[in-house]
Amino acid sequence: MTTNPFPPAAVDALAHGLEHYRLTTPTDQQTPADAAITAAEYLVTLGYTIHLPEPA
């Protein structure tokens, strides 16, 4: 069994963000990128931060 490296609250926020996107955006306008942005916004509202690696 593998361990999930993500805190349960983060997983829950991502799930809620994706569900919110799915329910509020018309199907013909949905894109994976916009779904990811919405999910990330849910994480940020909970206080999570996004760290980008330095370019090599």
N, C-alpha and C positions, 0 to 999 in steps of 0.2 A: 504494500500500500504506500502510495506517495503522499507526502504532506503538502497541503496547499500553502504556498508562501504568502498568500494574501490574507490580510485580516478579514474576518467574516463581515465586519461592517463595510469594508471597501467592496467586497463582492456584492453585498446587498445593495449598496448605492449604485453600482454599475447595473445591476439587474433592474432597479427602479428607473434609472435613467433611460435604459434601452426600452423598457415597457412604456414609459412616458412618450418617448419619441415615436414608438410604433402606434400608439393610440392617438397622438395629436398631429401627426404628419400624414397627409394623404399618401396612399400606397404608391401612386405613380410619381411622387416627389421624393420618396425615401432613397437615401444613398448610404452606403456603409460609412463613408467619411463623416457625414452629418450625424449619423447614429453614434459614432465614436465621440464626436465633439459633445453631444448631449450627455453621454455617459460620463465623460471627463468633467463636465461642468457639475454634475452631481457630486463627484468626488471632491472637487474644489470647495463646494459649498459646505462640505463636512470638515473642511480644514486640511485635507490632503493637499500636498504640493506636487508639482511635476518637475522633475529634474532631468534635463537633457544632457547627455554626455558631451564632453568637449570633442570637437572635430579632431580627427587624427591627423 
